[in-house]
């Protein structure tokens, strides 16, 4: 059974919850319409389809669009050597979806990192604390509306941060622009 | 019996005597036993290890004794990116070091934040510690670090030790 058949099998099991699979450069993606059903889909993928390894959970900030968050699960079957990507969207108002730590224990730290960097909460997570920034840091620094230079914060005896001098930056390239002058790095600041 | 007393030049004594000033002698002792505190935080620590290995032979200058206890070390070599999360730990370890103490900021990150102009990185360890020497490089070659340590030796040799003996060092003077 090749990867496409496996993905179709998962899609057939949950026809109303999953759309796809779409193929891009040999990689298969299934879209999960309702993030609340992610646990049972993952459970089926692991137990019945042999996706026993959760490679990564990551998140995308579609700043300015609705729903704002996209959460991406990258699955791998060690025996079948097949990859599968599950994608689901969460609105900014909700910013919450169920945890998959019950399916793969490795999701624990991946979900903590998403919580730390993006501020998306995982319901039922056994230990949802910040993992990289310190406890009590007030911002979520990987959000698009967070300035690259950072914001000042102060926690006596724990940690502190200041705004980094960017000398006019950050300098951002515009890929796909018409000519080289347009494409070269220019100062671009996001409104906060 | 007539006893003879040797007057003036005494060959038995004079051969083994070197005349110097007390603080110059004390500084001479100090400068050849500067024990580093390796504050290895990133890739500069790899070059720091290379400096300590046999090819570059840091023990030529009496500095091979890398002490991981701040109580036993004299110069803190901050080797690597100081994040805000690590900054207060670096400060605390510096505070635990006994006087006299010196600080070398090794590499671009420790000196200025380097290429990390971001929310997570302290823009130069001199924001929290009094730095004696900055070493340029990303990471610096072991020769560059050894050059900084030799420059530190020169600095130690010039210090007016006796005049400042009872005065607190830079860390205590600020408080």
Interface residues (C-beta under 8 A of the other chain):
Chain A: X132 X133 X134 X139 X141 X146 X147 X148 X149 X150 X151 X157 X158 X159 X160 X161 X162 X164 X165 X166 X169 X170
Chain B: X84 X85 X87 X88 X113 X116 X117 X118 X119 X120 X121 X123 X127
